[in-house]
Amino acid sequence: MRKIQTIASLGVSIAAAGAILAMASGCSTGSGSTAQTTTEGTPSASPSTPSGTPKPSTASAVPTKPTTVPSPSAAPATTSPTVAEQQLAALSLEQRVGQLFMVAAKATGAEPGTMQALKQYHAGNVYLSGRSKAGSAATAGVVSALTGTVSAATTGGIPLYVATDQEGGYVQVLSGPGFSTIPTALVQASSGPAKLRTDAATWGRELRSAGVNVNLAPVLDTVTSPEFAPSNAPIGHFQREYGYEPGTVSVLGDAFADGMKDAGVAPVVKHFPGLGRVVPNTDVTSDVRDTVTTRDDPALEPFHAAIKSGTQWVMVSNAFYDRIDPANIAPFSPTVMDTMLRADAGFKGIVLSDDLCSAAQLEAWSDADRALNFFGAGGTMLVCADPASIPAMHQAVVKKAQSDPAFRAKVDAAALTVLRVKAGQ
């Protein structure tokens, strides 16, 4: 384990932190909707000559210097580093990289690979996977074992994000005493936005009682029609859609997200830029392509609305988008993550991958290349369903960051984004 370096020993100045912020292409402002101000001070204008200072009356006269002490505003203004910037400065490179991973832990109890990822590879985030019917109290015990790994040596004392998939219907990881039986999104939609927000707040409080603070939901994919839905393997087949028009999806998806926020759980909107038009499922099929969606597609509206309302998490799908970037799957596409999310939509939060470790869509790439491609293209946090993949991914990212200054800047910017969201800045 590496001893945590202090801010002084790293030599990270406020100006350097500001440079990292600039590289972040708009780093996160936290779980609320208030924007984070910049940390760079702006020099004040020079003070005017104090009144009453004599001026020379002739060319031969000797100028009289002002005796008044200049105002403190004559010095460049400085701003103290934010909490997130101080935390970043105190983390080793290995710990910074760890903040960029969200590793799976079985909801019934973490396996050795997960614990190794948390302890040895500094993973800063975890999600409960599979299915558990053990109830809230038992789940809280599982979460406690995971969060108990946090220390100066592992995450630098930075708390874990603990997530799960609690959409409802076919996608509900946690059930049993203390957890409601949540209906599918299509059924949730029938209750209307007001009741859905109230229900989602209840479901969110259940998650919080078990120690879960991130929900990998709601789905904001717009399935094109009820007739097409059964053929849409990842979404429509399981009734994960809130409707068949972007406006309907937006209103109801936002209601679910707002209910989660009301309960203190961060919602994750997914799967940008949409899976409502594909046929196969990227989890079990390779070369899944959307041949219709464009950069300014109406189906993007629910995501844009969620971003405007303050969501801090957007999950990117694993599909190809032939009319956006046919050469790269979305998590390897700078067009999708930097241009469409950061520039077009103004998103400043965490760009989260879908699973990059077990999905069939990723079978053509090594574990190392999956991580390097994702972070190189502008991703913030990588979801990994197979803890055995974490060592190769973590080591590859650390090695490249050590040898490539431009890639190191992306790692630091991504880590700062994660830390800002965690700090609520």
VEXDREN-2710 file (C-alpha; in Angstrom, 1 decimal):
% VEXDREN-2710
k/r/px/py/pz
1/MET/0.0/0.0/0.0
2/ARG/1.3/3.5/-0.8
3/LYS/1.3/6.1/1.9
4/ILE/-1.0/9.0/1.0
5/GLN/1.0/12.0/-0.1
6/THR/0.1/15.3/1.4
7/ILE/-1.0/18.3/-0.6
8/ALA/2.4/20.0/0.0
9/SER/4.4/17.0/-1.1
10/LEU/2.5/16.7/-4.3
11/GLY/3.1/20.3/-5.0
12/VAL/-0.4/20.8/-6.2
13/SER/-1.2/24.5/-6.3
14/ILE/-4.5/26.2/-6.7
15/ALA/-3.6/27.2/-10.2
16/ALA/-2.8/23.6/-11.0
17/ALA/-6.2/22.5/-9.7
18/GLY/-7.8/25.2/-11.9
19/ALA/-5.9/23.7/-14.9
20/ILE/-7.3/20.2/-14.1
21/LEU/-10.8/21.8/-13.9
22/ALA/-10.4/23.3/-17.3
23/MET/-9.3/19.9/-18.7
24/ALA/-12.5/18.3/-17.3
25/SER/-14.6/19.9/-20.0
26/GLY/-17.0/21.1/-17.3
27/CYS/-16.4/19.0/-14.2
28/SER/-19.3/18.0/-11.9
29/THR/-21.1/20.3/-9.6
30/GLY/-22.4/17.6/-7.3
31/SER/-25.7/16.1/-6.5
32/GLY/-27.7/19.3/-6.6
33/SER/-28.3/21.6/-9.5
34/THR/-26.2/24.6/-8.3
35/ALA/-23.3/25.2/-10.6
36/GLN/-19.7/25.1/-9.2
37/THR/-17.9/28.4/-9.6
38/THR/-14.3/28.4/-10.9
39/THR/-11.5/28.6/-8.4
40/GLU/-9.2/30.9/-10.3
41/GLY/-8.9/34.4/-8.9
42/THR/-9.1/37.4/-11.1
43/PRO/-6.6/40.3/-10.4
44/SER/-8.4/43.4/-9.4
45/ALA/-7.8/46.7/-11.2
46/SER/-4.8/48.8/-10.0
47/PRO/-5.8/51.2/-7.3
48/SER/-6.3/54.8/-8.5
49/THR/-3.9/57.5/-7.3
50/PRO/-5.0/58.5/-3.8
51/SER/-6.7/61.9/-3.7
52/GLY/-4.6/64.8/-2.4
53/THR/-1.3/63.5/-3.9
54/PRO/0.6/66.4/-5.3
55/LYS/1.5/66.5/-9.0
56/PRO/4.6/68.1/-10.5
57/SER/3.9/71.6/-11.6
58/THR/6.8/71.8/-14.1
59/ALA/8.9/69.4/-16.1
60/SER/11.8/69.9/-13.7
61/ALA/9.8/69.2/-10.7
62/VAL/10.4/65.9/-8.9
63/PRO/7.3/63.7/-8.7
64/THR/6.0/63.2/-5.2
65/LYS/5.3/59.6/-4.3
66/PRO/2.0/58.7/-2.7
67/THR/2.4/58.1/1.0
68/THR/-0.9/56.1/1.2
69/VAL/-0.4/52.3/1.5
70/PRO/-2.0/50.6/-1.6
71/SER/-5.3/48.8/-1.0
72/PRO/-5.2/45.0/-0.5
73/SER/-7.2/44.8/-3.7
74/ALA/-4.0/45.7/-5.6
75/ALA/-2.8/42.1/-5.1
76/PRO/-4.3/39.4/-7.3
77/ALA/-7.3/37.8/-5.7
78/THR/-6.8/34.2/-4.6
79/THR/-9.3/31.5/-3.8
80/SER/-8.8/28.5/-1.5
81/PRO/-8.9/25.1/-3.1
82/THR/-12.3/23.3/-2.9
83/VAL/-12.7/20.2/-0.8
84/ALA/-12.6/18.1/-3.9
85/GLU/-9.4/19.7/-5.1
86/GLN/-7.7/19.2/-1.7
87/GLN/-8.8/15.6/-1.8
88/LEU/-7.5/15.1/-5.3
89/ALA/-4.1/16.5/-4.3
90/ALA/-3.9/14.1/-1.4
91/LEU/-4.5/11.0/-3.5
92/SER/-1.8/8.9/-5.1
93/LEU/-2.2/8.2/-8.8
94/GLU/-3.3/4.7/-8.0
95/GLN/-6.0/6.0/-5.7
96/ARG/-7.1/8.6/-8.3
97/VAL/-7.5/5.8/-10.8
98/GLY/-9.5/3.7/-8.3
99/GLN/-12.1/6.5/-8.0
100/LEU/-12.9/5.9/-11.7
101/PHE/-14.1/2.3/-11.2
102/MET/-17.4/0.9/-10.0
103/VAL/-17.0/-2.8/-9.3
104/ALA/-19.7/-5.4/-8.9
105/ALA/-20.4/-7.0/-5.6
106/LYS/-22.9/-9.8/-5.3
107/ALA/-26.0/-8.5/-3.4
108/THR/-25.9/-11.6/-1.2
109/GLY/-22.3/-11.0/-0.1
110/ALA/-19.1/-9.8/-1.8
111/GLU/-16.7/-12.3/-3.2
112/PRO/-12.9/-12.2/-2.8
113/GLY/-12.4/-10.6/-6.2
114/THR/-14.5/-7.6/-5.2
115/MET/-12.7/-7.2/-1.9
116/GLN/-9.4/-7.3/-3.7
117/ALA/-10.6/-4.6/-6.1
118/LEU/-11.6/-2.4/-3.1
119/LYS/-8.5/-3.0/-1.0
120/GLN/-5.6/-3.6/-3.4
121/TYR/-6.8/-1.6/-6.4
122/HIS/-8.4/1.2/-4.6
123/ALA/-11.8/0.9/-6.3
124/GLY/-13.8/3.9/-5.1
125/ASN/-17.3/2.7/-6.0
126/VAL/-19.3/-0.5/-5.9
127/TYR/-22.6/-1.8/-7.1
128/LEU/-24.8/-4.6/-5.8
129/SER/-25.4/-7.1/-8.6
130/GLY/-27.4/-10.3/-9.1
131/ARG/-30.5/-10.8/-7.0
132/SER/-31.1/-10.8/-3.3
133/LYS/-34.4/-11.6/-1.5
134/ALA/-32.8/-11.3/1.9
135/GLY/-34.3/-7.9/2.7
136/SER/-33.1/-4.5/3.9
137/ALA/-31.3/-5.5/7.1
138/ALA/-29.3/-8.3/5.5
139/THR/-28.4/-6.0/2.6
140/ALA/-27.2/-3.3/5.1
141/GLY/-24.8/-5.9/6.5
142/VAL/-23.4/-6.6/3.0
143/VAL/-23.0/-2.9/2.4
144/SER/-21.3/-2.4/5.7
145/ALA/-18.7/-5.0/4.8
146/LEU/-18.0/-3.1/1.6
147/THR/-17.8/0.4/3.1
148/GLY/-15.7/-1.0/5.9
149/THR/-12.8/-1.3/3.4
150/VAL/-12.5/2.5/3.2
151/SER/-9.2/3.7/4.8
152/ALA/-6.3/6.0/4.2
153/ALA/-4.5/3.2/2.3
154/THR/-7.4/2.2/0.1
155/THR/-9.4/5.2/-1.1
156/GLY/-7.6/7.9/0.9
157/GLY/-10.6/7.9/3.2
158/ILE/-13.0/8.9/0.4
159/PRO/-16.4/7.2/1.0
160/LEU/-17.6/4.7/-1.6
161/TYR/-20.6/5.2/-3.8
162/VAL/-22.8/2.2/-3.3
163/ALA/-25.2/1.6/-6.2
164/THR/-27.7/-1.0/-7.4
165/ASP/-30.2/-1.6/-10.2
166/GLN/-33.6/-0.9/-8.6
167/GLU/-35.7/0.0/-11.7
168/GLY/-38.6/-2.3/-11.0
169/GLY/-40.2/-5.2/-12.8
170/TYR/-37.6/-7.6/-14.3
171/VAL/-34.8/-5.3/-13.1
172/GLN/-34.9/-5.2/-9.3
173/VAL/-31.8/-6.4/-7.5
174/LEU/-33.0/-6.0/-3.9
175/SER/-36.2/-7.5/-2.5
176/GLY/-37.5/-9.1/0.6
177/PRO/-38.5/-7.5/4.0
178/GLY/-38.0/-3.8/3.8
179/PHE/-38.1/-3.5/0.0
180/SER/-41.3/-2.8/-2.0
181/THR/-42.1/-4.9/-5.1
182/ILE/-41.6/-2.3/-7.8
183/PRO/-43.6/-2.6/-11.0
184/THR/-42.1/-2.2/-14.5
185/ALA/-41.6/1.3/-15.9
186/LEU/-44.5/0.9/-18.2
187/VAL/-46.8/0.1/-15.2
188/GLN/-45.2/2.9/-13.2
189/ALA/-46.1/5.3/-16.0
190/SER/-49.8/4.6/-15.6
191/SER/-49.8/6.2/-12.1
192/GLY/-48.9/9.6/-13.5
193/PRO/-45.9/11.8/-12.5
194/ALA/-47.1/13.0/-9.1
195/LYS/-47.7/9.6/-7.7
196/LEU/-44.6/8.2/-9.4
197/ARG/-42.4/10.7/-7.7
198/THR/-44.0/9.9/-4.3
199/ASP/-43.6/6.2/-4.9
200/ALA/-40.0/6.6/-6.1
201/ALA/-39.2/8.5/-2.9
202/THR/-40.4/5.6/-0.9
203/TRP/-38.3/3.2/-2.9
204/GLY/-35.3/5.5/-2.5
205/ARG/-35.7/5.6/1.3
206/GLU/-35.7/1.8/1.3
207/LEU/-32.4/1.9/-0.6
208/ARG/-30.9/4.4/1.8
209/SER/-31.9/2.3/4.8
210/ALA/-29.7/-0.4/3.4
211/GLY/-26.8/1.9/2.7
212/VAL/-27.3/2.3/-1.0
213/ASN/-26.9/5.9/-2.3
214/VAL/-27.0/5.5/-6.1
215/ASN/-29.7/3.9/-8.2
216/LEU/-28.8/2.9/-11.7
217/ALA/-32.2/4.1/-13.0
218/PRO/-34.4/5.5/-14.5
219/VAL/-34.3/4.3/-18.1
220/LEU/-34.9/7.2/-20.5
221/ASP/-34.7/5.2/-23.7
222/THR/-37.7/5.9/-26.0
223/VAL/-39.0/2.8/-27.6
224/THR/-40.4/3.7/-31.0
225/SER/-43.9/2.0/-30.7
226/PRO/-45.9/-0.6/-28.7
227/GLU/-45.7/-2.8/-31.8
228/PHE/-41.9/-2.6/-31.9
229/ALA/-41.4/-3.0/-28.2
230/PRO/-41.4/-6.9/-28.1
231/SER/-38.6/-6.9/-30.7
232/ASN/-36.5/-4.3/-28.7
233/ALA/-34.6/-6.9/-26.6
234/PRO/-32.9/-4.6/-24.1
235/ILE/-35.8/-2.3/-23.2
236/GLY/-39.2/-2.9/-24.7
237/HIS/-39.1/-6.7/-24.3
238/PHE/-38.9/-6.1/-20.5
239/GLN/-41.3/-3.1/-20.3
240/ARG/-38.5/-0.9/-19.1
241/GLU/-39.7/2.1/-21.1
242/TYR/-41.9/4.9/-19.7
243/GLY/-43.6/5.4/-23.1
244/TYR/-43.2/5.8/-26.8
245/GLU/-42.8/9.6/-27.2
246/PRO/-39.8/11.5/-25.9
247/GLY/-42.0/14.0/-24.0
248/THR/-43.8/11.2/-22.1
249/VAL/-40.6/9.5/-21.3
250/SER/-39.1/12.8/-20.1
251/VAL/-41.9/13.7/-17.7
252/LEU/-42.2/10.3/-16.1
253/GLY/-38.5/9.6/-16.0
254/ASP/-37.9/12.9/-14.3
255/ALA/-40.6/12.1/-11.8
256/PHE/-38.8/8.8/-10.9
257/ALA/-35.5/10.6/-10.7
258/ASP/-36.9/13.4/-8.6
259/GLY/-38.3/10.9/-6.1
260/MET/-34.9/9.3/-5.8
261/LYS/-33.3/12.7/-5.1
262/ASP/-36.0/13.4/-2.5
263/ALA/-34.8/10.3/-0.7
264/GLY/-31.2/11.3/-0.9
265/VAL/-30.4/8.7/-3.6
266/ALA/-28.6/9.8/-6.8
267/PRO/-30.5/8.7/-10.0
268/VAL/-28.5/7.5/-13.0
269/VAL/-30.3/8.2/-16.3
270/LYS/-29.6/5.7/-19.0
271/HIS/-28.7/4.5/-21.7
272/PHE/-27.4/7.6/-23.6
273/PRO/-27.9/8.2/-26.6
274/GLY/-30.7/5.6/-26.4
275/LEU/-31.4/1.9/-26.9
276/GLY/-35.0/2.2/-27.9
277/ARG/-34.4/1.5/-31.6
278/VAL/-32.0/-1.5/-31.5
279/VAL/-33.1/-5.1/-31.8
280/PRO/-30.4/-7.3/-30.0
281/ASN/-29.2/-6.7/-26.5
282/THR/-25.5/-5.6/-26.1
283/ASP/-25.2/-7.8/-22.9
284/VAL/-25.5/-11.0/-24.9
285/THR/-24.9/-10.0/-28.6
286/SER/-22.0/-8.3/-30.3
287/ASP/-22.0/-5.7/-33.1
288/VAL/-25.3/-4.2/-31.9
289/ARG/-26.0/-1.1/-34.0
290/ASP/-28.5/1.8/-34.0
291/THR/-28.8/2.9/-37.6
292/VAL/-31.3/5.7/-37.1
293/THR/-30.4/8.0/-34.1
294/THR/-28.6/11.3/-34.9
295/ARG/-26.7/13.9/-32.9
296/ASP/-29.8/16.1/-32.7
297/ASP/-32.4/13.4/-32.5
298/PRO/-35.7/14.0/-30.7
299/ALA/-35.1/10.8/-28.7
300/LEU/-32.3/12.7/-26.9
301/GLU/-34.8/15.1/-25.3
302/PRO/-35.4/13.1/-22.1
303/PHE/-31.6/13.1/-21.4
304/HIS/-31.2/16.8/-22.1
305/ALA/-34.2/17.6/-19.8
306/ALA/-32.7/15.4/-17.0
307/ILE/-29.4/17.2/-17.3
308/LYS/-31.1/20.6/-17.2
309/SER/-32.9/19.5/-14.0
310/GLY/-29.6/18.7/-12.3
311/THR/-28.9/15.0/-12.7
312/GLN/-25.2/14.3/-12.0
313/TRP/-25.1/10.8/-13.6
314/VAL/-25.6/9.7/-17.2
315/MET/-24.9/6.1/-18.3
316/VAL/-23.8/5.5/-21.9
317/SER/-25.0/2.5/-23.8
318/ASN/-22.7/0.0/-25.4
319/ALA/-24.2/0.2/-28.9
320/PHE/-22.7/1.5/-32.1
321/TYR/-24.5/4.6/-33.6
322/ASP/-24.0/4.5/-37.3
323/ARG/-25.2/8.1/-37.9
324/ILE/-23.2/9.5/-35.0
325/ASP/-19.9/7.6/-34.9
326/PRO/-20.0/4.3/-36.9
327/ALA/-16.4/3.4/-36.0
328/ASN/-16.7/3.4/-32.2
329/ILE/-19.1/2.0/-29.7
330/ALA/-20.6/4.7/-27.6
331/PRO/-18.3/4.3/-24.6
332/PHE/-15.3/4.6/-26.9
333/SER/-16.7/7.6/-28.8
334/PRO/-15.5/11.2/-28.1
335/THR/-18.4/12.3/-30.3
336/VAL/-20.9/10.7/-27.9
337/MET/-19.3/11.6/-24.6
338/ASP/-17.4/14.8/-25.2
339/THR/-19.3/16.4/-28.0
340/MET/-22.9/15.3/-27.4
341/LEU/-22.9/15.1/-23.6
342/ARG/-20.3/17.7/-22.6
343/ALA/-20.6/20.3/-25.4
344/ASP/-24.1/19.9/-26.8
345/ALA/-26.0/19.0/-23.6
346/GLY/-23.7/20.9/-21.2
347/PHE/-23.4/18.0/-18.8
348/LYS/-20.8/18.4/-16.0
349/GLY/-21.3/15.3/-14.0
350/ILE/-20.2/11.6/-14.1
351/VAL/-20.3/9.9/-17.5
352/LEU/-20.8/6.3/-16.5
353/SER/-20.3/3.3/-18.7
354/ASP/-22.6/0.4/-18.9
355/ASP/-20.9/-2.9/-18.0
356/LEU/-17.6/-3.1/-19.9
357/CYS/-16.3/-6.3/-18.4
358/SER/-18.9/-9.0/-19.2
359/ALA/-21.1/-7.7/-22.0
360/ALA/-20.8/-9.6/-25.3
361/GLN/-20.5/-6.3/-27.2
362/LEU/-17.0/-5.8/-25.8
363/GLU/-15.6/-9.2/-26.6
364/ALA/-13.3/-7.9/-29.4
365/TRP/-11.3/-5.8/-26.9
366/SER/-8.9/-6.8/-24.1
367/ASP/-9.7/-5.7/-20.6
368/ALA/-6.9/-3.1/-20.7
369/ASP/-8.0/-1.6/-24.0
370/ARG/-11.6/-1.3/-22.8
371/ALA/-10.5/0.9/-19.9
372/LEU/-8.0/2.9/-22.0
373/ASN/-10.5/3.5/-24.7
374/PHE/-13.2/4.6/-22.3
375/PHE/-11.2/7.1/-20.4
376/GLY/-9.3/8.2/-23.5
377/ALA/-12.6/9.1/-25.1
378/GLY/-13.9/11.2/-22.2
379/GLY/-15.5/8.7/-19.8
380/THR/-15.6/9.3/-16.1
381/MET/-16.4/6.1/-14.3
382/LEU/-16.2/2.5/-15.6
383/VAL/-18.7/-0.1/-14.5
384/CYS/-17.3/-3.6/-14.3
385/ALA/-19.4/-6.7/-13.6
386/ASP/-16.5/-9.0/-13.3
387/PRO/-14.1/-8.1/-10.5
388/ALA/-11.4/-10.3/-12.1
389/SER/-11.0/-7.7/-14.8
390/ILE/-10.2/-4.9/-12.4
391/PRO/-6.4/-5.6/-12.0
392/ALA/-5.6/-5.5/-15.7
393/MET/-7.8/-2.4/-16.2
394/HIS/-6.4/-0.5/-13.2
395/GLN/-2.8/-1.3/-14.0
396/ALA/-3.2/-0.3/-17.7
397/VAL/-4.7/3.1/-16.7
398/VAL/-2.0/3.8/-14.2
399/LYS/0.8/2.8/-16.6
400/LYS/-0.5/5.0/-19.4
401/ALA/-1.1/7.9/-17.1
402/GLN/2.6/7.7/-15.9
403/SER/3.9/7.9/-19.5
404/ASP/1.3/10.1/-21.3
405/PRO/0.7/13.6/-19.9
406/ALA/-2.4/14.2/-21.9
407/PHE/-4.0/10.9/-20.7
408/ARG/-2.9/11.8/-17.1
409/ALA/-4.7/15.0/-17.4
410/LYS/-7.9/13.1/-18.4
411/VAL/-7.5/10.8/-15.4
412/ASP/-7.1/13.7/-13.0
413/ALA/-10.0/15.6/-14.5
414/ALA/-12.2/12.5/-14.3
415/ALA/-11.2/11.9/-10.7
416/LEU/-11.9/15.5/-9.8
417/THR/-15.3/15.2/-11.3
418/VAL/-16.1/12.1/-9.1
419/LEU/-14.7/13.8/-6.0
420/ARG/-16.8/16.9/-6.7
421/VAL/-20.0/14.9/-7.0
422/LYS/-19.1/13.0/-3.8
423/ALA/-18.4/16.3/-2.0
424/GLY/-21.7/17.8/-3.2
425/GLN/-19.9/20.7/-4.9
END
